[in-house]
Amino acid sequence: MSTSSDRVGSFLRRMLPVVSTVALAGAVTVLVAKPAEGTPPSGLHEVQAVHEIEQLEFCYAAGTDAIGRGDLERGKQIYSECFTRNAPVEIWEAGAAPGAPPVVAVPSAEAWADFIDELFAASGYVGTQHLISNIRVDILPGGRRAKITSYLIATHVYDPLSSVQVAHGTYENEAVLTRSGWKLSKRTFRTLSFMRIDSPEP
């Protein structure tokens, strides 16, 4: 004859898997549920937002290097995928004093594309490579704007076998969440160093 404790034990053995399944389903629902509009992203959504914002940095590099290869239209097309329409671009030269104005300031990514296309050609570059790293993303309260800081090593090629110009610096950028995803809304670059490197004469 079973005792009361035996019946309770049997009941718990039957119910625990069900309770665990319900609890797990609830946890998954909380994880993937879309946050209310205007609230900061959290959990999986914040991870997705950070990933999408990081990709904007690589998109910018790809567009710039397309222009460095002489393909202005392709560069503009790539820029259109990662910038808002009227995103300003500002550049500070190496050694600029604190509070000094930017040496270059243009009102949009398209204007920036035209500017560097002329600059690269006038400088005699035959190609460029922009390496962006150390990307740090800070999603601001409200979850619809972000600040991005990243480092740059840029190689501008005069002669693939003997001469390059190298730039280092820090990007301090802004991004906004639009109907088509995250886009760069402002891009600034503070140059740390800018120098020409030539192979020694044989």
N, C-alpha and C positions, 0 to 999 in steps of 0.2 A: 504494500500500500504506500503510495507516494506521500510525502510530507508537503506542507505548505512551502517550505524552502526549495524543495525539488521543483514544484510547479513554477515558482518565481524564476529559478535558474533556467528552466526550459523556455519560458517566455522571453527572457532576456537574450538567450542564444538565437531565437527566431527573429527578434526585433532589431538587434544591433546592426546587422548588415543593412536593413532598411533605413535605419536612422542615419548610418554612415553615408549611404547613397544620397539621401535627401540633403544632408549637410554639405556633401561635396557638390551637388548640383547647385545649392544656394551660393556656395563660394564661387563657382564658375560664373554664375549669373552676375554676381557682384563684380567680378573681374572684367567681363566683356561688355557690361552694360554701358551705354553711351552716357557720358556725364552731361548734366544739364548745360544748355548753351550759356556761355559767359562765365563758366566756372573753370578753375584751373584743371588741366588734365591730370590724371593720377593713374598709377599702376601701368597696365599695358598701354593705355592711350598716351601716357607721357613718354614711354619708351618709343612708341611709333612716331610721336611728334618730334622727338630729339633726332631720330634716324632721318626723318624727312628733311629736317632743318640742316643736318650735317651734309646731306646730299646736295644742298644748294651751293655749298662751298666748292664741291667737286664739279658741279655744273658750271660755275663761274670759271674755273680753271680750264675746263674743256672749251668753253666759248672763246676765252682769251687766246688759247693756243691754236684754235682754228684761224683766228685773225693773224696770229704769228706766222702761220703757214701761208698767208696771203689770201685766205678764203673769208672775206668780210661778210658775205651774205650768210654763210654757214655759222659764223660767230654770232651774228645778230639773231639768227634763228634759235641757237642754243640759249642765248641771253633771255630771249622771250619766254623760255620755259622756266627760268629761275628768278626773274625780276618782275616787280610791279612796273606799270607803264612809266611812272614818273619817279623812279628811284634815283636820288642824287648819288654821285660818286665824287669823293674828295681824297686828295693825296697830299701828304706832308713830306717834304724832302728830308734827306738824312741830315741830322744836326739841327733841325728846326728848333727854335727856342719855344719854351712853353708859352702857350697863348698866341703863337704866331698863326697867321691865316694859312690855309692850304695853298700849295703852289699850283694845284690843279683843282678846279671845281666845275663839274658839268651837271646838268639837270636831269639826266636820264641815262639808262644803260645804252640806248641807241646812240646818244651823243658820245658816250664813253667809247663805244665801238669805233665810231668815226675818228675820234681823237687818237686812239692807240694805233689804228690802221695807218694813219699818216705818220705817227711818231715812229713806229717800227720800220716803215719804209724809209723815212728820212735818216734813221739811225743806221741803216744798212743791215738789219737783222735778216737772216735767212730762215730762222725758226726760233721758237720759244718753248720753254717747258716750265710750267708753274706747279710747284709741289706745295700743297697746303696740308698742314698737320696741326697737332695740339688743339683740336677743335673743342671749345667749351661752350655749351649752350645753356642759357638761363631763360626759362619760360617765365614771363612776368605774370603778376596777379591778373586774373581774368582769363588766362589761357589762350589769348589770341594774338599776343605779341611776344617777341623774344629778342634777346641780345646774344650775339655770337662773337667770340674772340678766337682768332686762329693765327698761326705763324705761316710765313711764306719764305720759300727759297725759290727764286726765279732765275732761270738761265736763259739769256738772250744770245743767240749764236750769230757771230760774224762769219766764222769759218769753222766747220765741224772738226777740223784737225788741228786748229792752232789758236783760235781766239774766241772768247766769250765775254759777256758782261753779266755779272751776278748781282742780284739784289736780295736783301733780307729785310724782313720787317714784320709788323703786326697788323692784322685786320681787326677792326672793331665795327661790326656790322649789326644791322637790325633786320628783323623779318616779321611778317604779318601773316595771319591765317586768312586766306581768301576762299571764295567758293571753289576754286580749283586747287586748293591745298596751300601749303606754306610758300611764300615768295619773299625774296630779298626786297626790302623797302628803303634801305640806305646802305652804302658801302664806303668805308673809309680805310685808308692805308697810311700807316706811319712808318716811313722808311728808316731802317736801322743802319744799313750800309748799302753802297752802290759802287761797284768797282769793275774795272776791265782787267781780265786775266789773259795774258798771251803766252804761248809756248816759247821757251828760250830758243834763240837762233841755233841751228845745228853747227 
